């Protein structure tokens, strides 16, 4: 993981070097998925070193943004947060948006976006969670929080989240900024009346359709970074659509399986997921298929515990 982060830091320097030349010959473009546009390093700007944060202007096309919104629009549910003690997903007024997860490689467009994310971050696709689509209406927000975990249960599946990519799927008339209250750059950013009061509490990034914000929650030595504290400011005018990609220090796709044969849940979120109807909506993962047993058989009540 540390090597991957260092590779990204080296590559991000190349981004800035290439963007400073200004000539067409200096533009380095990386090939990504067949359904996605190639990466253009000249569109990347480093905005902070503490936390390490970068903005890519026009990371997604309008078509990609609209497609993600269309996939999510009729499947939104109240957003949850991870309980610091148990690690389970719970409702909280800290987070008032609605959202849903899109399956990896759900279609060609999603697969192309996933490939582009892996190419930009230099972190393996299998280390990422499924993309979460979020919708914020008037006054909805997400209070400042960390993306790394405080509980051991969530760290068992893929370890800490090392990096987060926030992709903005819509413009917001006012508010909805992503704010870093502990950023070392917060005092250097000049803000006028077009910024919300929340955004003035730290370094902030305005949501702009197609842009993506990448930041790291861990230092290169794998220790957690308190300066990565961040939040989504309340939407004042309009609405906000965004897509979140959380990336872990190791594979998130291949969790260790129970070999005891007991009727157990293998994810701390199983109980809350079952209450949200995921046993019916996502039976392959929750219950299982011919290829293997699911991860939440106990909560889905498809086996009997002794």
C-alpha positions in Angstrom: 0.0 0.0 0.0 2.8 2.4 0.9 4.5 1.8 -2.4 1.3 2.5 -4.2 0.8 5.8 -2.5 4.4 6.8 -3.2 3.9 5.9 -6.9 0.9 8.2 -6.9 2.8 11.0 -5.3 5.5 10.7 -7.9 2.9 10.6 -10.7 1.1 13.6 -9.3 4.3 15.6 -9.6 4.4 14.6 -13.3 0.9 15.9 -13.5 1.9 19.3 -12.3 5.1 19.4 -14.4 3.3 18.6 -17.6 0.5 21.0 -16.9 3.0 23.9 -16.4 4.5 23.5 -20.0 1.3 24.5 -21.7 2.2 22.9 -25.0 0.2 20.2 -26.8 3.3 18.1 -27.1 3.7 17.9 -23.3 0.3 16.5 -22.6 0.5 12.9 -21.3 -2.7 10.9 -21.6 -3.2 7.5 -20.1 -5.5 4.9 -21.7 -8.3 3.7 -19.4 -11.4 1.7 -20.0 -12.9 1.3 -23.4 -16.0 3.3 -22.4 -14.1 6.1 -20.7 -12.1 9.0 -21.9 -8.3 8.8 -21.3 -6.7 10.6 -18.3 -5.3 14.0 -19.0 -2.7 15.0 -16.3 -3.0 18.7 -17.3 -6.4 18.8 -15.6 -5.1 17.8 -12.2 -4.2 20.4 -9.5 -2.7 19.7 -6.1 -4.7 21.8 -3.6 -3.2 20.7 -0.2 -0.4 18.6 1.2 -2.0 18.2 4.6 -4.2 16.4 3.8 -2.9 15.3 0.4 -5.7 16.4 -1.9 -6.0 16.8 -5.7 -8.8 18.1 -8.0 -9.2 16.8 -11.5 -11.3 19.2 -13.6 -13.6 17.3 -16.0 -12.8 13.8 -14.7 -16.3 12.6 -15.8 -18.1 13.6 -18.9 -21.6 14.9 -18.8 -22.8 11.6 -20.2 -21.1 9.7 -17.4 -22.5 12.0 -14.7 -26.1 11.8 -16.1 -25.8 8.0 -16.4 -24.8 7.6 -12.7 -27.7 9.7 -11.6 -30.1 7.8 -13.8 -29.0 4.5 -12.3 -29.5 5.8 -8.8 -32.6 8.0 -9.0 -35.3 5.5 -8.1 -33.2 3.4 -5.6 -32.2 6.0 -3.1 -32.4 5.3 0.7 -31.5 7.3 3.8 -27.7 7.5 4.1 -26.1 5.7 7.1 -22.9 6.2 9.1 -20.6 3.6 10.7 -20.9 3.4 14.5 -17.5 4.1 16.1 -17.9 1.2 18.6 -19.7 -1.6 16.8 -18.8 -0.6 13.2 -22.5 -1.2 12.2 -24.3 1.1 9.9 -26.7 3.4 11.8 -28.9 6.4 11.0 -27.6 9.7 12.2 -28.5 13.4 11.9 -24.8 13.9 11.2 -25.5 12.7 7.7 -28.9 13.7 6.1 -28.4 12.8 2.5 -29.9 9.8 0.6 -27.9 7.3 -1.5 -27.3 3.9 -2.9 -24.4 1.7 -4.2 -23.8 0.8 -7.8 -22.4 -2.7 -8.5 -18.9 -2.8 -9.9 -18.8 -3.3 -13.6 -22.6 -3.0 -13.6 -22.4 -1.8 -17.3 -19.8 -0.5 -19.7 -20.0 3.1 -18.5 -19.5 2.1 -14.8 -16.7 -0.2 -15.7 -15.0 2.6 -17.6 -15.2 4.9 -14.7 -13.8 2.2 -12.4 -10.9 1.7 -14.7 -10.2 5.5 -14.9 -10.3 5.7 -11.0 -7.7 2.9 -10.7 -5.5 4.5 -13.4 -5.6 7.9 -11.7 -5.1 6.8 -8.1 -2.6 4.0 -8.9 -4.5 1.8 -6.4 -5.9 -1.6 -7.4 -9.6 -1.9 -8.5 -10.1 -4.7 -6.0 -9.2 -2.4 -3.2 -12.2 -0.2 -3.9 -15.7 -0.4 -2.5 -18.6 -0.1 -5.0 -19.3 3.5 -6.0 -21.9 5.2 -3.8 -24.3 7.7 -5.4 -25.4 10.5 -3.0 -28.2 13.1 -3.3 -28.4 16.2 -1.2 -31.5 18.3 -1.2 -32.0 21.7 0.5 -30.2 22.0 3.9 -28.9 18.4 3.7 -25.3 17.8 4.7 -22.7 15.5 6.1 -20.9 16.9 9.2 -17.1 16.7 9.3 -15.8 13.2 9.7 -13.0 10.8 8.9 -13.1 8.1 6.3 -10.7 5.9 8.2 -12.2 3.6 10.8 -12.2 3.8 14.6 -13.5 0.3 15.1 -11.7 -3.0 14.4 -14.7 -4.7 12.8 -14.6 -2.5 9.6 -10.8 -2.7 9.4 -11.1 -6.5 9.0 -12.5 -6.1 5.5 -9.9 -4.4 3.4 -8.2 -2.5 6.3 -8.5 1.3 6.6 -9.7 3.5 3.7 -6.5 5.0 2.4 -8.1 7.2 -0.2 -11.4 8.7 -1.2 -12.5 10.1 -4.6 -15.5 12.4 -4.6 -17.0 12.9 -8.1 -19.4 15.8 -8.5 -22.3 14.8 -10.8 -24.2 18.1 -10.8 -23.6 21.8 -10.3 -24.9 23.4 -7.1 -26.2 27.0 -7.1 -25.0 27.7 -3.6 -23.6 25.6 -0.8 -22.7 21.9 -1.0 -19.0 22.5 -0.8 -16.6 19.8 0.4 -14.7 21.4 3.4 -11.5 20.4 5.2 -11.5 22.1 8.6 -8.0 21.0 9.5 -6.3 21.6 6.1 -3.0 23.5 6.3 -4.2 25.5 3.3 -7.4 26.8 4.8 -6.0 30.3 5.8 -4.7 30.8 2.3 -8.0 30.4 0.4 -9.8 33.7 -0.2 -13.6 33.3 -0.2 -16.3 35.8 -1.2 -20.1 35.9 -0.8 -20.6 33.1 -3.2 -19.2 30.6 -0.6 -21.4 29.3 2.2 -20.5 30.0 5.9 -19.7 26.3 6.3 -17.1 26.5 3.5 -15.4 29.4 5.3 -14.5 27.1 8.2 -11.7 25.4 6.3 -10.3 24.8 2.8 -13.2 24.1 0.5 -13.9 22.7 -2.9 -17.0 23.8 -4.9 -19.0 21.0 -6.5 -18.8 21.4 -10.3 -20.3 18.8 -12.6 -17.7 16.4 -13.9 -14.9 17.4 -11.4 -13.4 14.9 -9.0 -11.6 15.4 -5.7 -9.1 12.8 -4.5 -7.7 12.9 -0.9 -5.8 10.5 1.3 -6.9 9.6 4.8 -3.6 7.9 5.7 0.0 9.2 5.6 2.5 7.4 3.3 3.6 5.4 6.4 0.0 4.1 6.8 -0.7 6.1 9.9 -4.1 7.9 10.0 -4.1 11.6 9.0 -6.2 13.8 11.3 -6.0 16.6 8.7 -8.2 14.5 6.4 -11.3 15.5 8.4 -13.9 16.6 5.9 -17.6 17.3 5.5 -20.2 18.2 2.9 -21.7 21.6 3.6 -25.5 22.1 3.6 -27.0 22.8 0.2 -28.4 26.3 0.2 -29.8 26.6 -3.3 -30.4 23.8 -5.8 -29.5 20.2 -5.2 -26.3 18.2 -5.2 -25.5 14.8 -6.8 -22.2 13.2 -6.1 -20.5 9.8 -6.4 -18.0 8.5 -3.7 -15.3 5.9 -4.2 -13.6 4.6 -1.1 -10.4 2.7 -1.6 -8.8 0.5 1.1 -5.2 -0.6 1.8 -5.9 -4.1 0.7 -8.5 -6.0 -1.3 -12.1 -5.3 -0.5 -13.4 -7.9 -2.9 -11.9 -10.9 -1.2 -12.7 -10.9 2.5 -11.6 -13.9 4.6 -14.4 -16.4 4.7 -15.6 -18.4 7.7 -14.7 -22.1 7.3 -16.5 -23.3 10.4 -19.8 -24.0 8.6 -21.6 -22.3 11.4 -24.6 -20.0 10.8 -22.9 -16.7 11.1 -22.7 -13.2 9.6 -19.4 -12.3 8.0 -19.8 -8.6 7.9 -20.6 -6.3 10.9 -23.2 -4.4 8.7 -25.3 -7.6 8.0 -28.0 -6.8 10.6 -28.6 -3.3 9.4 -28.4 -4.3 5.7 -31.0 -7.0 6.3 -33.3 -4.5 7.9 -33.0 -2.3 4.8 -34.2 -5.2 2.6 -30.8 -6.1 1.1 -31.5 -9.9 1.5 -34.1 -9.5 -1.3 -32.3 -6.7 -3.2 -28.8 -8.3 -3.2 -29.3 -12.0 -2.6 -26.1 -13.2 -4.2 -24.0 -11.3 -1.6 -26.3 -11.6 1.3 -27.6 -15.2 1.0 -25.4 -16.8 -1.6 -25.7 -18.7 -4.9 -24.5 -21.9 -6.5 -21.0 -20.5 -6.5 -20.9 -20.1 -2.7 -22.6 -19.1 0.5 -23.5 -15.5 1.2 -22.0 -13.3 3.8 -25.1 -12.5 5.8 -26.9 -15.8 6.1 -27.7 -15.4 9.8 -29.4 -12.0 9.4 -31.2 -13.1 6.3 -32.5 -16.1 8.4 -31.6 -18.8 5.8 -29.8 -21.0 8.3 -30.3 -21.9 11.9 -27.7 -20.9 14.5 -27.2 -23.2 17.5 
